[in-house]
Amino acid sequence: MKFMKLGSKPDALQADGKSVRYVSSELATDIVMTVGEVKFHLHKFPLLSKSNRLHKLVSKANEENSDEIYLDDFPGGPKAFEICAKFCYGMTVTLNAYNVVAARCAAEYLEMTEDIDKGNLIFKIEVFLNSSIFRSWKDSIIVLQTTKSLLPWSEDLKIIGRCIDSIATKTSVDPANITWSYTYNRKLTEPDKIVEDKIISQEKIEPVPNDWWVEDICELDIDLYKRLMITVKSKGRMDGVVIGEALKTYAVRWLPNSIDALVSDDHAQRNKSLVETIVCLLPCDDDIGCSCSFLLKLLKVAILVEADESSRELLMKSISLKLHEACVKDLLIPAGSSQITTYDVELVQCLLNRYMSNEKDICHTEVVEKKDKVNGESILVHRSLLTLGKLVDDYLREIAHDPNLSLSSFVDLSQSIPEFARPNHDGLYRAIDIYLEKHPSLTKAEKKKICGLIDVKKLTVDASMHAAQNERLPLRVVVQVLFFEQVRASANTRALSNNLRNSSCIVMNGDEECEKTNSEMSQLKIKDEEFRKNGKLNKKNSKNSRSGMQLLPSRSRRIFDKLWIVGKAQGENRSSETSGSSNSPTSVVRGDAKSSGSSLRHRRHSVS
């Protein structure tokens, strides 16, 4: 910390209790200066030689035959006046970052200018401020903190403005050129110094981060913090990510963690002002800056403290641009008093709608081209929307536990994303299964509506296995699951059979390659034999090898049995009509009709 000593005489100002100060001297005091609750017994001559205002006040007191002057509105109080009085007597006094603003305001009040005496107190303090205080990072912050209690004097003297400009300028310095101790917990080589010639000390090992300054300014009052951040942003040299980190750090420092503390009568207004200020300071670059997680947490607080509508609208806009970056925990926003659900589902629905309708976000989304093997068409898959699809399914799974969640809200939310954003329906199936479990009173029509969201073709084998045994699902859905598993198993069988027919030993360079090929063919034949062997179900265990399912409930077994009977009949008819060229997923290849039919017969008897 910087400091400046003034005067050379020993300190002769003595105290008599808490409310009396006097100068120990052979000459009797002839004036009493009352500052607040403290009386200073002093001599007129030293004071009048330095202070133009005291000269006027003493002259007025003499006219009234009074030897006491009252200074009730004195800036800085008794301590600041004591500094000025000692300076008038030439006594030693030390100025530092903690008392220099009070001394400057007091000197201004007493009009201790160059007009009455050269090298007066105002001049000396200004030299100290400009040459030392405003050049020091920490001292500038300390001085700025002390200005709040000295308003409006500190504002009128432009001390606040000069401090803010000094601090904001230092935040823009290249981190490679910073060698001061930039936080109270981290120390570098040369404290309180900016390397002007850009020569970096060889002793410094760890690089200084770009956000080195955000912690130090967190102790500032919200009004001063706002002015400082506006100045930092106005210089245009600070990255939006760093601005966002600074706002997050300040919010974490001052916003309480508990809901009760946020809405308490003692701090509700302060918290509201704090949230609204942070929101208005958000970076203009919506695609960078603050993280979506931080913005959602800020939105939660804004709702709780009832921040103004413009602040909440600005947060909604910023969040909707990067909703795909959120996590489920961030979206679990408590519902308002007027809502019956646990979480504010309507708010999330609004965010989703905004996200999907925002063309700017679509344009800036990174895309990859993926070939659709079913119809041969090329589609653009948005990575952010794929991430959002998983987020929506995870969120649906969380809110599905709420017994007060309406079916329409669940369906609308699940349909808020495009179809290609959900390439896998396992997550949606799990969410629907939870909803069916927590809402047992659903009608058949309602169950049909919610289960109609599931595309059984996009379920994995494990999910299909679970769905086939799920008694909560409508019969129609179970039939679809089992039918598609039959089609998938049949397709796998034909694919393996084709591989075996088309595989042959190719002439290669060297006997080792030929032996390798023969070995691979042998393994394929062994696998085929095992597949066909396993395809014939044992009556004792009744396992379905084609779909990989475990033992099915009685309802599913009966349906499965009927499906295979139908599949067999269709396969035989279409084989005779089209000579094995049918495109039906249940048709059987002509060359394999015998083995397939045998397998189906064994399967039917074992399942029955």
TAGIGI-V281242 format. One record per residue. N is the residue number from 1. PHI is phi in degrees with one decimal (NA if undefined). Layout:
n;phi
N;PHI
N;PHI
This chain:
n;phi
1;NA
2;-80.4
3;-150.5
4;-140.1
5;-98.5
6;-119.2
7;77.9
8;-133.6
9;-77.2
10;-66.2
11;-72.8
12;-110.5
13;-85.3
14;-106.6
15;-114.8
16;-123.0
17;78.1
18;-90.4
19;-118.8
20;-132.8
21;-128.1
22;-147.7
23;-94.7
24;-77.2
25;-153.3
26;-69.5
27;-87.4
28;-71.6
29;-70.5
30;-129.1
31;-150.0
32;-117.3
33;-106.9
34;-100.0
35;-117.4
36;64.5
37;-100.5
38;-110.8
39;-105.4
40;-106.2
41;-94.1
42;-130.9
43;-107.5
44;-68.0
45;-59.9
46;-59.1
47;-71.0
48;-69.0
49;-76.4
50;-117.3
51;-118.6
52;-71.1
53;-70.3
54;-64.1
55;-60.4
56;-69.0
57;-68.0
58;-67.1
59;-62.5
60;-67.7
61;-66.6
62;-64.5
63;-65.1
64;-94.3
65;54.7
66;-124.2
67;-113.1
68;-130.0
69;-121.8
70;-103.6
71;-121.7
72;-73.8
73;-99.5
74;-72.4
75;-67.8
76;91.0
77;69.1
78;-57.5
79;-65.7
80;-67.1
81;-65.0
82;-61.9
83;-61.9
84;-65.0
85;-63.9
86;-63.4
87;-62.9
88;-63.0
89;-83.9
90;81.1
91;-75.6
92;-68.5
93;-140.4
94;-111.8
95;-100.5
96;-146.1
97;-64.4
98;-82.0
99;-118.9
100;-68.9
101;-68.7
102;-61.5
103;-65.1
104;-66.7
105;-66.6
106;-65.7
107;-65.0
108;-67.7
109;-61.6
110;-83.0
111;57.2
112;-89.8
113;-101.7
114;-73.0
115;-65.2
116;-94.7
117;-162.7
118;-68.8
119;67.5
120;-74.3
121;-64.8
122;-59.6
123;-60.6
124;-66.6
125;-66.7
126;-63.4
127;-62.0
128;-65.4
129;-62.5
130;-73.7
131;-88.7
132;-127.3
133;-61.3
134;-72.6
135;-90.3
136;-102.2
137;-63.1
138;-66.9
139;-62.9
140;-63.3
141;-67.8
142;-62.6
143;-61.2
144;-63.0
145;-65.8
146;-77.2
147;-71.9
148;-63.1
149;-78.6
150;-117.6
151;-74.2
152;-91.2
153;-59.8
154;-64.2
155;-73.4
156;-63.9
157;-83.7
158;63.0
159;-69.4
160;-62.2
161;-60.9
162;-69.5
163;-64.2
164;-61.2
165;-63.4
166;-63.1
167;-67.2
168;-61.7
169;-64.6
170;-69.1
171;-67.0
172;-89.3
173;-67.6
174;-56.6
175;-54.7
176;-67.1
177;-102.2
178;-97.8
179;-129.1
180;-82.2
181;-77.9
182;-85.0
183;-140.3
184;-73.2
185;-108.0
186;-123.8
187;-122.7
188;-114.4
189;-78.8
190;-118.8
191;-68.4
192;55.1
193;-147.3
194;-105.9
195;-79.2
196;-70.6
197;-87.9
198;60.4
199;-96.2
200;-91.1
201;-63.8
202;-72.8
203;-78.5
204;-76.2
205;-98.2
206;-83.5
207;-69.0
208;-81.1
209;-71.5
210;-66.1
211;-100.3
212;-59.8
213;-95.7
214;-68.1
215;-73.4
216;-67.0
217;-91.6
218;-69.1
219;-81.0
220;-70.3
221;-62.8
222;-59.1
223;-66.0
224;-68.9
225;-61.2
226;-61.9
227;-64.3
228;-65.6
229;-66.4
230;-62.1
231;-67.0
232;-60.5
233;-67.7
234;-66.9
235;-71.7
236;70.6
237;-111.8
238;-107.7
239;-66.7
240;-61.0
241;-65.0
242;-68.3
243;-59.0
244;-62.1
245;-65.5
246;-63.0
247;-65.6
248;-64.6
249;-62.3
250;-68.0
251;-64.1
252;-63.1
253;-68.4
254;-112.1
255;-84.1
256;-68.4
257;-82.8
258;-86.5
259;-67.0
260;-60.6
261;-69.7
262;-66.3
263;-101.9
264;-63.5
265;-61.8
266;-70.9
267;-123.7
268;-60.7
269;-66.7
270;-64.6
271;-65.7
272;-62.7
273;-63.1
274;-64.8
275;-63.4
276;-62.6
277;-68.5
278;-62.7
279;-63.8
280;-70.0
281;-95.0
282;-57.1
283;-59.2
284;-72.5
285;-78.1
286;-68.5
287;-79.5
288;-125.0
289;65.9
290;-70.9
291;-74.0
292;-65.4
293;-61.7
294;-65.7
295;-64.5
296;-67.9
297;-65.4
298;-66.1
299;-65.8
300;-57.3
301;-66.1
302;-60.1
303;-69.7
304;-65.3
305;-89.1
306;59.2
307;-64.7
308;-64.3
309;-62.2
310;-64.1
311;-66.2
312;-67.1
313;-65.3
314;-64.2
315;-65.8
316;-59.8
317;-63.8
318;-65.9
319;-67.3
320;-63.6
321;-80.4
322;-139.6
323;-62.4
324;-65.6
325;-85.7
326;-76.9
327;-120.2
328;-59.4
329;-58.5
330;-67.2
331;-84.1
332;-81.1
333;-89.8
334;-56.5
335;-74.6
336;-74.8
337;-64.4
338;-84.6
339;-104.0
340;-96.6
341;-81.2
342;-72.0
343;-116.2
344;-80.2
345;-70.4
346;-62.1
347;-64.7
348;-64.2
349;-61.4
350;-64.2
351;-64.0
352;-64.2
353;-62.6
354;-66.2
355;-61.4
356;-69.9
357;-90.2
358;-86.0
359;-69.6
360;-64.9
361;-66.1
362;-60.8
363;-66.0
364;-93.5
365;-74.4
366;-74.7
367;-121.0
368;-128.5
369;-92.8
370;-129.1
371;-85.9
372;-86.6
373;-75.5
374;-77.1
375;-110.4
376;70.7
377;-90.2
378;-103.1
379;-123.2
380;-98.2
381;-102.2
382;-80.8
383;-64.1
384;-64.4
385;-72.7
386;-64.2
387;-64.9
388;-64.6
389;-59.7
390;-65.8
391;-61.3
392;-63.1
393;-64.3
394;-65.0
395;-67.5
396;-60.3
397;-65.0
398;-73.5
399;-80.0
400;-63.7
401;-72.0
402;-75.8
403;-67.0
404;-92.1
405;-74.3
406;-74.3
407;-63.5
408;-63.6
409;-64.7
410;-63.5
411;-65.5
412;-61.2
413;-66.7
414;-68.1
415;-93.9
416;-76.2
417;-109.8
418;-66.8
419;-61.8
420;-72.1
421;-76.2
422;-127.2
423;-68.5
424;-125.4
425;-102.9
426;-62.5
427;-63.2
428;-64.6
429;-61.5
430;-62.4
431;-63.8
432;-66.1
433;-62.5
434;-64.8
435;-62.8
436;-63.5
437;-68.2
438;-84.1
439;-128.5
440;-68.2
441;-87.6
442;-62.5
443;-78.0
444;-61.5
445;-66.4
446;-69.9
447;-63.1
448;-63.0
449;-66.2
450;-74.2
451;-74.7
452;-67.2
453;-73.1
454;-85.6
455;-101.9
456;-62.6
457;-69.6
458;-102.6
459;-93.3
460;-74.6
461;-61.1
462;-63.3
463;-66.4
464;-63.8
465;-61.1
466;-68.9
467;-64.5
468;-65.3
469;-103.9
470;-86.5
471;-72.6
472;-79.0
473;-77.9
474;-62.6
475;-58.7
476;-60.4
477;-68.9
478;-61.3
479;-60.8
480;-62.0
481;-62.6
482;-65.2
483;-63.0
484;-67.6
485;-64.7
486;-63.0
487;-62.0
488;-66.3
489;-64.8
490;-64.0
491;-64.3
492;-65.6
493;-65.2
494;-63.8
495;-64.7
496;-68.0
497;-63.9
498;-64.9
499;-63.4
500;-69.0
501;-69.4
502;-85.3
503;-81.0
504;-151.0
505;-80.4
506;-98.0
507;-64.3
508;-125.0
509;-82.0
510;110.8
511;-71.1
512;-64.1
513;-67.0
514;-65.5
515;-63.2
516;-61.3
517;-65.8
518;-60.7
519;-65.1
520;-63.9
521;-64.1
522;-63.6
523;-64.1
524;-63.2
525;-66.7
526;-62.9
527;-60.9
528;-65.8
529;-62.3
530;-64.7
531;-62.4
532;-69.0
533;-66.2
534;-70.7
535;-66.0
536;-87.7
537;-71.4
538;-78.2
539;-68.0
540;-76.9
541;-100.1
542;51.4
543;-96.2
544;-96.8
545;-79.0
546;-70.8
547;-99.3
548;74.0
549;-85.4
550;-82.5
551;-59.3
552;-90.9
553;-63.0
554;-58.1
555;-61.0
556;-67.9
557;-65.3
558;-64.8
559;-64.6
560;-62.6
561;-61.7
562;-65.0
563;-62.0
564;-70.5
565;-64.6
566;-63.1
567;-62.4
568;-66.8
569;-63.5
570;-64.7
571;-64.9
572;-69.5
573;-65.7
574;-70.5
575;-66.1
576;-72.7
577;-82.1
578;-113.0
579;55.2
580;81.8
581;-105.1
582;-66.6
583;-94.1
584;-65.7
585;-67.1
586;-102.3
587;-73.5
588;-112.7
589;-63.7
590;-60.6
591;-66.4
592;-109.2
593;-61.6
594;-65.5
595;-66.2
596;-67.3
597;-61.8
598;-61.1
599;-63.4
600;-66.3
601;-64.7
602;-60.9
603;-64.7
604;-62.8
605;-66.2
606;-74.5
607;-80.0
608;-59.5
